[in-house]
Amino acid sequence: MIAPMVLGSVLNPVNSSMIAVALVPIGSALGAPPAQTAWLVSGLYLATAVGQPVVGRLVDMYGPRRLYLAGTATVGIAGLLGALSPNLGALVAARVLLGFGTSAAYPAAMHLTRSEAERTGQDSPAGVLTALAVSAQTVAVVGPTLGGLLIGVGGWRTIFLVNVPLSLACLVLGALRLPKVRKPTPHPAGRLPAHPVPPTPGTNVAAHPNTTPESATPRGEAHASAARGIDLAGMVLFAALLVTMMLFLMRPRAADWYLPVIGLAAGAAFARRELRIPEPFIDLRVLGGNRPMTATYLRQFLSYTTAYAFLYGFTQWLEEGRGLHAAAAGLVLLPLSLSALVVAGVTGRREAVRGKLLMGSLVQIAGCVGLSTVHAGSAIWVLAAFGAVMGVPQGLNGLANQNALYRQADPARMGSAAGLLRTATYLGAMAASAADAAFFTHGADTGGLHHLALFMLAGAVLLLAVTLIDRSLRELTPRKA
């Protein structure tokens, strides 16, 4: 099952990173400035931030196979629509659909991993989890280079069209290898069996009395269960919070003062509701009384705000301010990919949470300071060197925050805690997109890049400060083998 799990899980990072080198060609082709093309980034993350918890809940209700196949099919449809889009509005809609489609594979993979761990008695399937994490990170960092090569071969529409064969591969592998099982159902006495065991692909479901096949659950009963388990009001309030704040931040004006007011009101109502209902859309109770974990979410947000601001902003500047072709810009970013992978590979086996975060934030600060000195005449090797520098924190910060969360979260709520960590990542990407739109109002020029570097520097300094003042990080010691 590893092949479909890994392939499906990389659909989101590959689409998140390839778009970095396509923003300028898309803007030129469709006559849209950076402030408008930034919605190609924000649209996907808005959809993912809302879709990920929803799809995760549906995976628990309907089983991973159904949601995996539906989601990866949606990715193919969205890719085809994006490749055929006649204007920016249709392209943004395709990216939103792409965001919802890519929300399915990761929770499905985690659900299957947990089921297999219970079936085999292997409590910690480290090999599978490592494969998922490394593959996603690898694809994310090589995405700009891959996107540049695709654009060089067939134009910007190819980065959407590539989703069609990826989707087909996921559908074939998923149909052949993923088990046709769903979440165990209660026994007549109202209690779950002590050890539910999902069958492996190709086995007879009847031989596993503690497992219910997906097809065995009546549709009416399944839909009723889903309706009870999905917090529709919470979803609407969360979406209203994100959309109104992004609308304001993408183009802040005094005349639009009502947007942040609506956003704050929606946020307050969302928080109040999620803390009161038994099955919330996003379980904010995982934060209750856990300041160290709250600080981890803040560090995740800050680190990815800077990382994505560099990825999207620097790439646009390479194409507009430096005058490079998308393929050449992707090659300039190759050292970023390589340094991130090398650092993650060398340090991945050691937790060293505080040390990684301190080093990551310090290198981010150095990179932001250096970025404020580049200009249109800077040598290519200098620009590539800045990419290599900014790849170092990408290989440190995310893994450090993940390790910290693993130790800080309540084991009974680990799934909700991990979901919120991903939400913090998406929020950082959206903040970065808003910053790029604000500083590149009239194009990705050098002046805008320098202002963006100052914004990134502020985030990196805050990351360092939050790390230094968090005394709980000193108590996180590496596990002994």
N, C-alpha and C positions, 0 to 999 in steps of 0.2 A: 504493500500500500504506500510505500514511501514515495515512489515516483509521482503518482497523482497528487499526493499531499504537498510535496515540495514544489512541483510545477504550478499548482494552483495558488500556493501561498506567495509566489514571486510576482503574480500579476499586478498587484498593487504597487510594490516598489519599482517595478520596471516602468510602469506608466507614470509614476510620480517623478522619476528622474529623467526619462527621455524627453519630457516636455521642456526641460530647461533649455535645450539647444534649439527648440522649435518655436519659441515665443517670438523671436525677431522675424524669421521667415513667414510665420503665420500673420504677424502684424503687417508685414510688407505686402503680402498677397491679398489680404482682406481689408487693408487700409485702416488698421486699428492701432492706436498708440499703446505703450506698455501699461498704462493705467487700465485699459480695457482687456488686453490679453492676459493680465494677471488673474482674471476670473477663470481662465482655463486651469489654473492651479487651485484657486479657492473653491471652485465648483466641485472638483473631485474630492477635496478634503471635507467640505461641508457634507457631501453625500456620505462619505466614509464615516465621519464622526457620528452621524445619525444612524447610518446603516449597520455599522459593526455591532452595536449592542442589540439591535433588533434581530439581525440575522443570527447572532449568537443564541438568543432566546429561542428562535425558530428551530435552530439545530437541535437544541435540547428537546423540543416538542415533536418534531417530525423525523428526526434522525439526520445524520450528516450527509448521507448519500444524496438525498433529494435536494437539499440546499446547495450542495457542492455542484451538482449537475445544472441546477437552475441558474446559479450564480455564474458559472463559467460559460454557459450558453449566452447569458446576458452580456458578458464581456465581448464575445464575438459579434453580437448584434451591434453593440455600442461602437466597436472598432470599425465596422462597416459603415455605420451612419456617420462617424467622424470623417472617414476617408471621402465620403460623398457630400459632406456639408458645404452648402453654397455661401454661408456667411458665418460671422462670429457667433451670433446667437445660437444657431443650430450646432455649432462646434462645442459651445459651452454645455448645451443640453446633452450632447453625446458624452462629454466628460462627466457630467453628473450621473448619467446612466452607467458609465464605466465605474464610477465610484461605488455605486450600489452593487454592481456585479462583482467587483473585487472584494467585497466585504464578506463573502461566503466561505472562501477556501480556508482561511486561517482558523476561524472557530471550528470548522468541520475537521480540520487536521488535529486541533487540540483535543476535540471530543474523541476522535478515533484513537489518538495516542493514549488517552486516559482509559478508554475501553480495553485496548490491547494490554495495557499495564495490569488491569484487573484480571483479564483473562489468563495472562501468562504468569501472574504473580510477581512481575518485575516492577517494583514500586517506583523506580526512577529510570525511565527509558531515556537516559542521557543521550544516547546516540541519535535517536530520532529528533529530540529537541534541539540538539546541536546542529543537525542537518537543516532543520527549518530556519534556525537563527542565522547560520552562516550563509545559506543560500539567499535569504532575503537581503542580508547586508551586502553580499557580493553583487547581486543584481542592482541594488540601489546605487552603489558607487561606480559601477561600470555603465550604468544607464546613459549618462550624458555622452560617453564615447560611442556607445552602440547607436544612440539616437543620431549623433552626428554622421556616422557612417551610413545609416539608412537614408538620411536626408540627402547626403551626397550622391547616393545611388538613384533614388527615385523621388526626391522632394519630400516636403513635410508631411504629406498625406500618408507616407509609408509607416510613420510611427503609430498611426491609428490602424492601418491595414494589417500590421504584423500581429494584432490581437486575434485576427481570424484563424490563422493556423495554430496559434497558441491555444485558443479556445477549443478547436477541434481536437487537439492532442489531449487536452484535459478531459473532454467528453469521452473520448475513446478509452483512455486509461481509467477514468472514474467508473465508466460502465463495466469495464472488465474486472477491475481489482477492488473496488470499494464494496464492503459487505452490505447486503440489503437488510439492515437492522435499524431499529429506532430505540429510543429510550425505554428501558424496562417499564412495564405497566403494573399497577398494584394488583395483588392477589385479591380474591373475593373477600378475604378478611380485612382488606384495607391496608395491608402491610406489604412492603416490598420484600422479595426474597433476600436472604442474607447475603448471597454472593451472585449477583446477576452476571451472566457470562455471555458475551456476544459471540456468535459463531464467526469463524473465519470464512473468507470467500470460498464458495464451492461446497460448503458443508450443508447438511440437511437441518433446516431451522427446527423441524419437529424434534430433533434430537437434543435441542437446547430448551427445556421447558421454562427457563428463567429469562428468555429473550422473546421479544415480540417482533415479527417481521413488519416492515413498513406497510406492506399491503394489507395487513391484518386489522389495522385500526380503521373503524368506520369513518368515512370522510366527515359526516356531520359532527361526530364526537370530537374528531381532531380539530375541526374549525372552531367548535365551541371552546375547546381547551385553549386554543391559540388566542381567541378573543379575550378570554379571562386572563391570560398570562402576559399580554402586551399592554403596556402603559401608554395608550394613545395620547392622552392629555400631556404626559411628560414628554413624549416625542415632539409634540407640537410646540410646547413651551421651549424646549431645548433648541429646536430649529429656529424659532423666532428670536431667541437670544443670539444665536450665531449669525443669522442672516442680517438682522438689523445692525449689529455691531460691525459686521464686515462691510455693509453698504456705507456706513459712515466712515470707517477707517480707510476704505479704498479711495474715497474722495472727501476728506473732511472739510465741511463748510459750515459757517454759522447758521445758514438758512436751514440746514438739516439737523438742528438741535434736537428735534423730536425723536430721531432714530436711536441715539444712546439712551434716551429716557425710556422708550419702549423696550429696548434691550435689557436695561436694568430691572424694569418692572417684570419682564418675562423671566429673568434670571431669579429674582426673588420668589416669584410664584413657583418656579420650577424647583428651587431648593426646598421650599416649604412642603410641596407635594411629595417630593422624593423621600423626604425624611419621615413622612407619615404613613405612606401606603405600604402594604406588606410585600408587594412585588414591584419595585420601582424600575423605571427604564434604565437609570444609572444609579447604582447603590451608593449614595453619598455617605451612608453610615459606616463604610469602611474607613472613613477619615476620622470618625468620632474618637476623640481623645488620643489620636495617634499623630502627634506633631512630626516625628521623624519621617513618617511616610508622606505627610503633606509636603514636607521639605523636599522629598525625593521627586514628587510630582512637579514642584516648582523648578527644580534643577533640570528635569527632563524638558519642560517647556522652554526654559532659557537656553539650554544647549542646542535644542533643535531650531529655535528661532534664529540663532546665529548661523547654524549650519545651513539651513534652507535659504536664508537671506543671501549667503555667499553663493550657494549653488545656483539660484535663479538670477540674482543680481549680477554677479561677476560674469556669468555666461552671457547674459544679454549685453553687457558692456563689451565683452570680447568681440561680439559680432557687430555692434553698432559703434561703440567708442573706439575700438581697435581695428575694426574693419575686416575681421576674419570671417571666412565662410563657416557655416554650421559644422561641417565635417572637421575643419581645422580647429574650431573651438572645442569640439569633443576630444580631439587628440591632446590639446593643451591641458584638458582636465584629467587626462589619463594618469599623471603622477598622483593626483588626489585619490583616485581609485586604488592605485597600488600601495600608497602609504597607509591608507585606511585598512586595507586587507592585511598588510604586513604587521601593523601594530596590533590589530585584533587577534591575529594568529599567534603572535609572540606572547601577548599578555593575557589571552583569553582564559588560560587555565588557572590563573592566579586572581583571586577576588580583589584584594587590595583596593577596596572601594574608595577610600578617602584619597589615597595616593593617586589613583587614576583620575579622579575628579579634579584634584589640585593641578596635576600636570595638564589635563585637558583644558582647563580654564586658562591657565597661564599661556599655553600655546595659542589658544584662541585670541587672547589679548595681543600677543606678539603678531599674529597674522593680521588682525584688524588694524593695528598700527602701521604695519607694512603696506596694507592695502590702500591706506590713505595717501601713499606716496606715488602710486603708479599713475601713468599718463599714456596718452595715445602713442608716444614714441618708445615706450618701454619694450625692452627686448623680449622675445618669446620665451627664452629660457628663464628670465626673471618671473614672468607670469606663471610659467609651469612650476617654478619653485614655490610660489605662493600657494598654488594648488596643493603641492605636496605637504606644505606646512599645515594647511587647513584640513588635510586628511587625517592628521594625527589625532586631534580630538574626536573625529568621527569614529575612530577605532577604539576610543577610551570611554567616552561619556555614556553612550547608550548601554554598553555592557555593565558599566559600574552602577548605573541607576537600576538596571534589571536585577543585579545581584543584591543591591541594597533593599529593593522591594521584596525580594524573596525572603529576606530575614525579618523585615519589618511588618509584613502583612499577617493578619490572622489567617491561619491555614484553612479555616472553614470558609473564608471569603477570598481565597486566593484568585479565583476566576474574576470576581468583580474588581479586585485590586489591580490585576493585570490589564483588564479592560480600560480602567481609568488611566493607566500609564500610557497606553496607546492613544487615548483621547488627548492626553497632554502633548504627545508628539504631534497629533493632527492640529491642535491649537497653535503650537509653535510654527508649523508650516503655514497656517493661515495668517498668523501675525507677520511672518516673513513676506508673504505675498502682498499683504497690505503695505508693508514698508517699501517694497520694491515699487508698487504703484504710486506711492506718495513721493518718492525721491526721483522717479523716472517719469514725471508727468509729461515732459516734452521729448522723451527719448532717453535711451541709456547712455548719457554723456558722462564725461569724466567728473564733472562737478557733482552730478547725482550720485556717482559711485563713491566719492569721498564722503558725502553726507550719509550714505548708507553704511560706510565703514565706521563712522562715529556712532550710528545707531547700534551696529553690531558690537562695537567696543563697550558700549554701556551694558548690553546684555551679558557679555563675557565677564565684565567686572562684577556684575550682580551675581553671576554664577560662582565666581571665586568667593565672594562675601558669604553667600548662603552656605557654601561648603565649609568655610573657615569657622563660622559660628555654630555649626551643627555638631555639638559634642557627641551625639549618639553615633556618629560615624566612627569614632575611635573605638567603640565597643564591637564593631563588626569585624570579627577576625576570620581569616580564611578557614574553611573546613579542612579537617585532617583526612587524609586518604584512608 
